[in-house]
């Protein structure tokens, strides 16, 4: 999906204080050997701060930095991985009430850790379909501190889960970056990889059954090895990853060598290195050095990493940034962002003057 003419006007995050991994090991929450293997240093823990409250804080920062008013927002998309609040209630309404008002379309997006990517795709298409709407707001938020998931043991090979929220204002007027391309792929033959043969009904949340992605993945692999499909599925998984990323680069008109930073999901060191190697990048070119300090933030990994790069002055005008990842489905996402500058107001003034 070529998305030139779609801009990121402002980005915001809410990250609670990170809990040190060493303290988690000392308290018996994490085995020392696993902590050493994963090589993560901290996990953001929100305590009793709800996901919608964190989303509101991130959205307020994004709006403030964008120069876009709340009245200009014509679409709100709220992504989340874990439970957001009372069952039968939509968290997007909380942001409408406390920030944006009612005169817009507001929808919750459920696409796992790739939810922000999908929300960006929907926002780009919506703004093109309704040119009278100047901007959309994409948010993501999760608090994993609940009984049915153990943030320190979500499954073998899965990074510790961090709490936090992110938000970005998507605009038709130039901001600090242009969204050059955004591509998706799906390998639905592997949907059971994150289900592991568990029954579809009743839902686990209604039976107080805890989530363990490691056990599900192991069950799926055993079944695939028994029927002889495991190698084919693994190669197909890698191929979809590569093809999605290569298509995003091609549609953005850049090559892998043009990419300044690669933004990925929070992963243990070995998993991150393997994933990046398949795509042709080193760990050093990624934002893993940031994600290891906060854990896997659900659908907020990429925007939080982008915010970090901006806040630490690691981006300059002209830089190209690749965002990529995969999530249950299995879905694959990749996007290329071109940095225009770190001052959205100056970028809009330059555009208006024809510079």
JOPE-V551392 format. One record per backbone hydrogen bond with DSSP energy under -1.0 kcal/mol. CO is the residue of the C=O (numbers start at 1). NH is the residue of the N-H. Records with the same first field share a line. If there is no record, write none. Layout:
CO = NH ; NH
This chain:
1 = 182
3 = 6
6 = 179
7 = 171
8 = 176 ; 177
10 = 169
12 = 167
14 = 165
17 = 45
19 = 43
20 = 24
21 = 25
22 = 26
23 = 27
24 = 29
25 = 28
31 = 35
32 = 36
33 = 37
34 = 38
35 = 39
38 = 269
41 = 21
43 = 19
44 = 163
46 = 49
50 = 54
51 = 55
52 = 56
53 = 57
54 = 58
55 = 59
56 = 60
57 = 61
58 = 62
59 = 63
60 = 64
61 = 65
63 = 67
69 = 72
70 = 73
72 = 135
74 = 105
75 = 137
76 = 107
77 = 139
78 = 109
79 = 141
86 = 89
90 = 93
91 = 95
92 = 96
93 = 97
94 = 98
95 = 99 ; 100
96 = 101
102 = 104
105 = 76
107 = 78
109 = 80
111 = 114
112 = 115
114 = 118
115 = 119
116 = 120
117 = 121
118 = 122
119 = 123
120 = 124
121 = 125
122 = 126
123 = 127
124 = 128
125 = 129
126 = 130
130 = 133
134 = 172
135 = 74
136 = 170
137 = 77
138 = 168
139 = 79
140 = 166
142 = 164
144 = 146
146 = 149
148 = 211
150 = 153
151 = 161
154 = 213
155 = 158
160 = 296
164 = 142
165 = 14
166 = 140
167 = 12
168 = 138
169 = 9
170 = 136
171 = 7
176 = 340 ; 341
177 = 8
178 = 180 ; 338
180 = 3
181 = 336
183 = 334
185 = 332
187 = 190
188 = 191
190 = 193
191 = 194
192 = 195 ; 196
195 = 198
203 = 206
204 = 207 ; 209
212 = 216
213 = 217
214 = 218
215 = 219
216 = 220
217 = 221
218 = 222
219 = 223
220 = 224
221 = 225
222 = 226
223 = 227
224 = 229 ; 230
229 = 233
230 = 234
231 = 235
232 = 236
233 = 237
234 = 238
235 = 239
236 = 240
237 = 241
238 = 242
239 = 243
240 = 244
241 = 245
242 = 246
243 = 247
244 = 248
245 = 249
246 = 250
247 = 251
248 = 252
249 = 254
250 = 253
255 = 258
256 = 259
261 = 322
262 = 287
263 = 324
268 = 272
269 = 273
270 = 274
271 = 275
272 = 276
273 = 277
274 = 278
275 = 279
276 = 281
283 = 286
285 = 262
287 = 290 ; 291
288 = 292
290 = 293
291 = 294 ; 295
292 = 41 ; 42
294 = 44
296 = 162
297 = 300
300 = 304
301 = 305
302 = 306
303 = 307
304 = 308
305 = 309
306 = 310
307 = 311
308 = 312
309 = 314
310 = 313
316 = 319
319 = 339
320 = 260
321 = 337
322 = 263
323 = 335
325 = 333
327 = 331
330 = 187
331 = 327
332 = 185
333 = 325
334 = 183
335 = 323
336 = 180 ; 181
337 = 321
338 = 178
339 = 318
343 = 347
344 = 348
345 = 349
346 = 350
347 = 351
348 = 352
349 = 353
350 = 355
351 = 354
